[in-house]
Amino acid sequence: MQAISIGHAGILIRTRGITIVCDPWFVPAFFASWCVFPRNDQLPEDVVHDICNPDFLYISHLHGDHFDIPFLTEKMNKNTTVLLPDFPTRELEREYNKLGFRQFVRTINGVEQEIAPGVTIAIHPESSITDGPAGDSALVVSDGDARLVNQNDCRTNDLGALRSHGPVDLHWLQFSGAIWYPMVYEMDAAEKKQLCVDKVESQFARALRYVESINATTVVPSAGPPCFLDDDLFHLNMITGDEASIFPDQTEFQRRMADEGRLNAATTIPGTSFTVLGGGVTVEQPMSGEEITRIFTHKAEYLRNYKADFDSWLHEQKNAWAVEPTDLIGTLKLWWEPLMAMAPQVRAGIGANCLLNAGDLAIYINFVDGTVQQHAGEPFSFRFDIARDLVENVVAQRAVDWSNALFLSARFTAWRAGEYNEYIYNFFKSLSVERMTRTESEAKNKLLGIPSDESDIVIGDYEVQRRCPHRNADLSVFGEIDGDDLVCTLHGWKFSLEDGHCRNAAEKAIRVRKRS
């Protein structure tokens, strides 16, 4: 088996006479804010040919740094066979169909199936609303001699499932951030910097748990970080480490792994090739070690040169966003009020109202009453300030997931009165009847407190409930005691060991008591 990095979460797999392409991303995503780092627009011609003409195509989920619509539309051979995760809805398949793909292999959650003589795959989906109702997924590829786990940025709760197929040679996983928090939020600079430090630590701790569990021969840091070439966002790049950013590069993760006594994290750039033979892994690089090292040791210079090549393209993209104003409030009333009417539990979970400033237009989203109206001074607990052109664009597209269509761009500022509230973001990720139906069902189960039949577990000197109330993570795997807190390292949520209250969201308390 040979696996070639094609940038970010992208992989070209060659084995037993077939090719599988995973998550090919080339065109900057999220209103041109995220760019591939290191750049992947200079891959060898034979690699590009195989990327565009694979036997099988696997895309883990619908986010723009994985499901690259311009590339899939213009470059990908539509006769390729698509490997579909076993998601609760067929939204991903419908998006493929819009682009002209017609051949599909529908998989069953976690079940191995042969796709070519001697080659099996198993796809493990995650379908929490937090990932977006369309879900996320991880892929396991086996050819009888080698096994690759492509976890990308799928935050699977069941670590045993990914390792159940047998020993793993190559483990591709995310270690860096992939969110807009806390960078876009209005808060004290020192507080924001500390939150970034804490989030990076949480990201590394989570990734290390996966590394320990999968126990692969070689770990391939992937699925991030992106880089930011636009002048408006350049400050989000982590270059010196002093930035308020959650986007460390792989050298930082390799150092962290080395501190833990793990020296099997491979330096990976687009074009890096991994060959598995006889249980060993051989790594070939597309450039000299000195050239690769310089990407990271002279990162500011590398990014400035990269930026210079894309400046004119970015300028054209930004000009294209300009549109004539429309009746946004009228459109949102017709679109969102029926969705709010069918989601009383989501609205109850939000429990407050939201001000959306689209440029100079103040839109009041009244979740309490289920209405959209012009803001007239009413109180609110959430606020988003977004350029009107961007809002006009996502509304014109009828984007059903504003996390993907808008928020991941980080081209906005935000404020909230209290702690994190997952329900408001779940609303913005669920702007269709299909999605809101699932989101409301999940909210109803959570808010009604449907109990788990699992017993408590022991962590250190404490007995705690087994499942984290945020994403149902198994705390026997992801739970760690840190001073006076229990930390769920899957997402870094913290709970007081004294009374179980959640330091991230007040309504997410856990059962905890000290053992006698």
VONU-680320 format. One line per 2 residues: for each residue x, y, z of C-alpha. Coordinates in steps of 0.5 Angstrom, whole numbers, plus 2048, in hexadecimal, padded with zeros to 3 digits. Each point is the difference from the previous one (the first is absolute). Example, Ala and Ser with C-alpha at 12.3 -4.5 7.8 and 13.67 -1.06 7.14 Angstrom:
<nodes>
819 7F7 810; 802 807 7FE .
</nodes>
This chain:
<nodes>
800 800 800; 802 807 7FE .
7FD 806 803; 802 807 7FE .
7FE 806 803; 7FC 805 7FC .
800 806 805; 7FC 801 806 .
7FB 7FA 801; 801 7FD 7F9 .
803 7FA 7FE; 802 7FC 7FA .
800 7F8 801; 803 7FB 7FB .
7FF 7F9 802; 7FF 7F9 7FC .
7FF 804 7F9; 7FB 805 803 .
800 807 802; 7FB 803 806 .
800 808 801; 7FE 803 806 .
7FE 807 802; 804 804 7FA .
800 807 802; 803 805 7FB .
7FC 807 800; 800 804 806 .
7FA 7FF 804; 7FB 804 804 .
800 807 7FC; 807 7FE 7FE .
802 801 807; 803 7F9 801 .
806 7FE 7FC; 804 7F9 800 .
806 800 804; 805 7FF 7FD .
7FE 801 7F9; 7FE 7FB 7FC .
7FF 803 7F9; 807 7FD 7FE .
7FF 7F9 800; 803 7FB 7FB .
7FC 7FF 7F9; 7FF 7F9 801 .
7FE 801 807; 7FB 805 7FE .
7FD 7FB 7FA; 7FF 7FB 805 .
7FC 805 805; 7FC 802 7FB .
7FE 7F9 7FD; 800 7FB 806 .
7FC 7FA 800; 7FD 802 807 .
7FF 807 803; 7FF 800 807 .
7FE 807 804; 7FF 800 807 .
7FB 805 801; 7FD 807 7FD .
804 805 802; 804 804 7FB .
807 7FE 802; 7FE 7F9 7FE .
7FA 800 7FB; 803 805 7FB .
7FB 802 7FB; 804 804 7FB .
805 7FA 800; 7FB 7FB 7FF .
7FC 804 7FB; 806 801 7FC .
805 7FB 801; 7FD 7FA 802 .
7FE 7FA 7FC; 7F9 7FF 801 .
800 7F9 7FE; 804 7FE 806 .
7FC 7FC 806; 7FF 804 806 .
800 7FC 807; 7FA 803 804 .
800 800 808; 7FA 7FD 803 .
7FE 807 802; 7F8 801 803 .
7FE 804 7FA; 802 7FF 7F8 .
802 808 800; 808 7FE 7FE .
7FD 7FC 7FA; 7FC 805 7FE .
806 805 800; 804 7FB 7FC .
7FA 7FF 7FB; 7FF 808 7FF .
808 800 7FD; 7FE 7FA 7FC .
803 7FA 804; 7FB 7FA 7FE .
804 7F9 803; 800 7FF 807 .
802 7FB 805; 7FB 800 806 .
804 7FE 807; 7FD 7FD 806 .
803 804 807; 806 7FC 801 .
7FF 7FA 7FC; 806 7FE 7FC .
7FE 7FF 7F9; 805 7FE 7FA .
800 805 7FA; 805 7FD 7FC .
804 7F9 800; 804 800 807 .
7FE 807 802; 7FB 801 805 .
7FD 807 803; 7FC 802 806 .
7FD 806 801; 7FE 803 808 .
7FC 806 800; 7FE 805 805 .
7FA 803 800; 7FF 805 806 .
7FD 806 7FE; 806 803 803 .
803 7FE 7F9; 7FB 802 7FC .
7FA 7FC 7FF; 803 7FD 7F9 .
805 7FD 805; 808 7FF 800 .
804 7F9 7FF; 806 7FC 800 .
803 7FB 7FB; 803 7FA 801 .
804 7FC 7FA; 803 7F9 800 .
803 7FC 7FA; 802 7FA 804 .
807 803 801; 7FF 807 803 .
7FB 804 803; 7FF 807 800 .
7FB 804 805; 7FE 807 7FD .
7FD 803 806; 801 807 7FD .
7FC 805 805; 7FB 7FB 802 .
7FF 800 807; 7FE 7F9 801 .
7FE 7FE 807; 801 7F9 7FF .
807 7FF 800; 7FF 7F8 800 .
7FC 800 7F9; 806 803 7FC .
805 7FB 803; 7FC 7FA 800 .
802 7FF 7F8; 807 7FE 803 .
807 803 800; 801 807 7FD .
806 802 7FC; 7FE 807 7FE .
7FB 804 805; 7FE 807 7FC .
7FD 805 805; 7FF 807 802 .
803 803 806; 7FF 808 7FE .
7FA 804 801; 7FA 801 7FB .
7FC 805 803; 7FF 808 801 .
800 800 807; 802 803 804 .
804 805 7FB; 7FA 803 7FD .
7FD 802 807; 800 807 804 .
804 7FF 806; 806 802 804 .
806 7FE 7FC; 803 7FD 806 .
7FA 7FB 801; 800 7FF 7F8 .
807 7FE 800; 7FF 7FB 806 .
7FA 7FD 7FD; 804 7FF 7FA .
806 7FC 804; 7FB 7FC 803 .
7FC 7FE 7FA; 807 7FE 7FD .
802 7FC 806; 7F9 7FD 7FF .
801 7FE 7F9; 807 7FD 801 .
7FD 7FC 806; 7FA 7FD 7FC .
805 7FE 7FA; 804 7FD 805 .
7FB 7FC 802; 7FE 7FD 7F9 .
808 7FF 7FF; 800 7FC 806 .
7FA 7FC 7FF; 801 7FE 7F8 .
808 7FF 802; 802 800 7F8 .
807 7FF 7FE; 800 807 7FD .
7FB 806 802; 7FF 805 7FA .
7FE 807 803; 7FB 803 7FB .
7F9 804 7FF; 803 806 802 .
802 805 802; 7FE 805 7FA .
803 806 7FF; 7FD 807 7FE .
803 804 7FB; 7FB 806 800 .
803 806 803; 7F9 800 804 .
802 7FA 803; 807 7FF 800 .
801 801 808; 7FC 7F9 801 .
807 7FC 7FD; 804 7FE 806 .
807 801 7FE; 804 802 807 .
7FB 7FD 804; 7FE 807 804 .
7FA 801 7FB; 7F9 7FF 803 .
7FF 7FA 7FB; 7FE 7F9 801 .
804 7FD 7F9; 806 7FD 802 .
804 7FD 7FB; 802 7F9 800 .
807 801 803; 7FD 802 806 .
7FC 7FA 800; 806 7FC 7FF .
804 803 806; 7FA 7FE 804 .
800 7F9 7FE; 807 800 801 .
7FF 802 807; 7FB 7FA 801 .
806 7FC 7FE; 7FD 7FF 7F9 .
804 801 7FA; 7FC 7FD 7FA .
7FD 806 7FE; 802 801 7F9 .
801 807 7FD; 7FB 801 7FA .
7FF 805 7FB; 7FD 7FF 7F9 .
803 7FB 7FC; 803 7FC 806 .
7FF 7F9 7FE; 7FF 7FA 805 .
802 7F9 7FE; 7FE 7FA 805 .
804 7F9 7FE; 801 7FB 805 .
7FD 803 806; 805 806 7FF .
7FF 807 7FD; 804 804 7FC .
7FF 807 7FF; 802 804 7F9 .
800 808 800; 7FF 804 7FA .
806 805 802; 806 800 804 .
800 800 808; 803 807 800 .
7FA 802 7FB; 7FB 7FD 805 .
803 803 806; 800 807 7FD .
7F8 800 7FF; 800 7FF 808 .
806 804 802; 7FF 806 7FC .
7F8 7FF 800; 7FF 808 7FF .
804 800 7FA; 7FD 7FA 7FD .
7F9 803 801; 802 807 7FD .
802 7FD 7FA; 7FA 7FB 800 .
7FB 806 801; 804 804 7FA .
7FE 7FB 7FB; 7F9 800 802 .
7FE 807 801; 7FD 802 7FA .
7FC 7FA 800; 7FE 802 807 .
7FE 807 7FE; 7FC 7FD 7FA .
7FC 7FB 805; 7FF 806 805 .
7FD 804 7FA; 7FB 7FB 7FE .
7FD 800 807; 7FD 807 7FF .
7F8 7FF 7FE; 7FA 805 800 .
7FD 800 807; 7F9 7FC 801 .
7FB 800 805; 804 7FB 805 .
7FB 801 805; 7FA 7FE 7FC .
804 7FA 7FD; 802 7FE 807 .
7F9 800 803; 7FD 7FC 7FA .
806 7FB 801; 802 7FF 807 .
7F9 802 804; 7FD 7F9 7FD .
807 7FC 803; 7FF 804 807 .
7F9 7FE 800; 802 7F8 7FF .
806 801 805; 7FD 802 807 .
805 7FC 804; 806 803 7FC .
7FD 807 801; 7FF 7FE 808 .
808 7FE 800; 802 806 7FD .
7FC 804 805; 801 807 7FE .
800 804 7FA; 805 802 7FA .
802 807 7FD; 803 7FE 7F9 .
803 807 7FD; 801 7FF 7F9 .
804 806 7FE; 7FB 806 802 .
7FA 7FC 800; 7FE 7FD 807 .
7FC 7FA 800; 7FD 7FD 807 .
7FF 7F9 800; 7FB 7FF 806 .
801 7F8 802; 7FB 801 805 .
7FA 802 7FC; 803 7FD 7FA .
800 806 7FB; 805 804 7FC .
7FF 807 800; 804 807 800 .
804 801 806; 7FC 806 804 .
805 800 806; 7FD 7F9 803 .
805 7FD 805; 804 7FA 7FD .
806 7FB 803; 803 7FF 7F9 .
803 804 7FB; 803 7FF 7F9 .
803 806 7FC; 801 7FE 7F9 .
801 803 7F9; 7F9 801 7FD .
803 7FD 7F9; 802 7FA 803 .
7F9 7FF 804; 7FD 802 7F9 .
804 7FA 7FD; 7FE 7FB 804 .
7F9 802 800; 800 800 7F9 .
803 7F9 800; 7FB 7FD 805 .
806 7FD 804; 7FD 7FB 805 .
806 800 804; 803 807 802 .
806 7FD 804; 802 7FD 7F9 .
7FE 806 7FC; 802 806 804 .
802 7FF 807; 807 7FC 7FE .
802 806 7FC; 801 804 807 .
7FE 806 7FC; 7FC 802 805 .
800 802 807; 7FB 7FE 806 .
7FE 801 807; 7FC 7FC 805 .
7FE 802 807; 801 7F9 803 .
804 7F9 7FF; 800 7FC 7FA .
7F9 7FE 7FD; 800 7FA 7FB .
7F9 801 7FF; 800 807 7FC .
806 7FD 7FC; 7FC 7FA 7FF .
7FA 804 7FD; 805 804 7FB .
802 7F9 7FE; 7F9 7FD 7FF .
7FD 805 7FB; 7FB 7FB 7FC .
7FB 7FC 802; 804 7F9 800 .
805 803 804; 7FC 804 805 .
7FC 7F9 801; 806 7FD 802 .
802 805 804; 7FA 801 804 .
800 7F9 802; 807 800 803 .
7FE 806 804; 7FA 7FD 802 .
804 7FA 803; 805 804 803 .
7FB 805 803; 7FB 7FB 803 .
806 7FD 803; 7FF 7F9 7FD .
805 7FC 805; 806 7FB 7FE .
7FF 7F9 802; 808 800 801 .
803 800 807; 805 805 803 .
807 7FF 7FF; 806 801 805 .
805 806 7FE; 806 801 805 .
7FC 801 806; 7F9 801 7FD .
7FA 7FD 7FE; 7FD 803 7FA .
7FB 7FF 7FB; 803 7FC 7FA .
7FE 805 7FA; 801 807 7FF .
7FA 804 7FF; 803 804 7FA .
801 7FB 7FB; 7FF 7F9 804 .
807 7FF 800; 803 7FA 804 .
803 803 806; 803 7FA 802 .
804 801 7FA; 800 808 7FF .
800 802 807; 806 803 804 .
800 803 807; 804 807 7FF .
800 803 807; 7F9 802 803 .
7FD 7FE 7F9; 7FE 7FA 7FC .
802 801 7F9; 7FD 7FC 7FA .
806 801 7FB; 7FB 7FE 7FA .
7FE 808 800; 804 802 806 .
7F9 801 804; 801 801 807 .
7FC 7FE 806; 801 802 808 .
802 7FA 804; 7FD 803 806 .
7F9 801 7FD; 800 7FD 7F9 .
7FE 807 7FD; 802 801 7F9 .
805 806 7FF; 7FE 801 7F9 .
7F9 7FF 800; 7FC 801 806 .
7FA 7FB 7FE; 805 7FA 7FF .
802 7FE 807; 802 7F9 801 .
800 7FB 806; 806 800 804 .
802 7FE 807; 806 7FF 804 .
801 7F8 802; 801 7FF 807 .
</nodes>
